[in-house]
Amino acid sequence: MHEFEAIINTLVVEVDGLYSAAVGGLDGLLIESFSRYPVVDMESAVAEHAGLLKATRESYAATMNARELREWLAVTNNLIGYTVPVSEEYFLLCVGSGDVNLGQLRLKARRAADDIRGVFG
């Protein structure tokens, strides 16, 4: 799991306004996380996002014929949750401030997801 830690640590440090990142499974289990500013319980966030991702995938497939969910963004009054699926079973979750640099986040999170896929083989 050390490879995951290095990937998400780099992501959090490099993206302006990003608080935390985690690799999680669609079973709701946290695999690895790193927080620069621990404003959210990432174990709980991964569990919640696993359910949201499954429901979104199923709903979009059924109602809009969308076969692949490539990213998922939730914006609240003070936080942004950004999720990139890594595989059918795993995802990368990023939590940042409302001021997070979204362009930087999207680019670097996709690169991190590719690196994580490489670790899974």
N, C-alpha and C positions, 0 to 999 in steps of 0.2 A: 504493500500500500504506500510505500515511501514515494513512488513515482507520482501518485495522485497528489500527495501533499505538495510536492515541488511545483506541479503544474498549477494547482489552484492558489498556492501562495503567490506565485509570480503574477497570476491574473489579478488578484486582489490588490497587490502592491502597484501594479502598472495602470490600473483604471481609476481615473479621478472620480471620487465620490462612491466607490464601491466599498461596502463594509465587510461582506463575507461571501464565500463561495463554498459549494459542497458538491460532492458526487453522491448521488443517491440511486436507489433502485425503485422500480415501480411497485415493489412489494412494501415500500414505505420505509425501508431501512437506510440509515445513513452509512455510507462507506468511509468517507473522509471529508473533513471540513477545515477551513481556515478562516479566522475572523481577525480583521484589523481592529474593528470596533464591534464588539459583540452586542448589537442592539436587538438581535433576534435569536431565539433558541433554534439553531439550525437543525437539530434532530427533529423537532416538531414541525419546522417548516418543510423539511424533506417529506415527512409523512403526509402533510396536507397537500403538497404539490404533487405527490404521486397520485393521489386520488383525483386531483384536478386534471392532471395530464391524461389519465386514463379516460375520464369522462369526456374531456374535450376531443380526444382522438375518436372515440366512439360516436359522439354527437356529430362532429364534422364529417366523418365518413358516411354516416347514415343520412344526414340532411343536405350535405353540400357536395357529396362525392369527392371529398378531399382525402386523398390516400395517405399523405405524409404530413405530419406536423413537424415543421422545421424550427420553430421558435414560439415561445409563449411569453407574453408580457402582461404584468399586472401593475397598474399605477394607482397609488393611494395618495392621500393628502401629504404623507411624509416619507414614504418608501416606494421603491420600485423593486419588483420581483421579476427576474428574467430567467427563463429556462430554455435550455437547448438539449433536445434529446441526443444521447450519445449512441444508443442502440435501441432495439425493441424493449430492452429490460432496464436500461440505465439512463440517467440524465444529469446534466450540470445545472445547478441552481445558483443564481447570483442575487444578492440582496444589496441594494444601495440606497443612497439618499435620493430625495426627489430631484436633486441637482446633478445626479450622476451623468457623466458624458455618455449618452446612449450610443452614439456612433462608435466611439472607442470601445464601449462595452460589447456591442454586437460583433464587431470585428475580432476583438481579442477573445471573446467567449467562444466564437466559432473555431478559432485556432486552437484554443484549449480543448474543446470537445474533440477535435481531430487528434490531438496528442493523447487524450484519454482513450480514444478508440484504438490507437496504436498500442497502448499498454494492455488493453483487453486482448489484442491480437486478432 
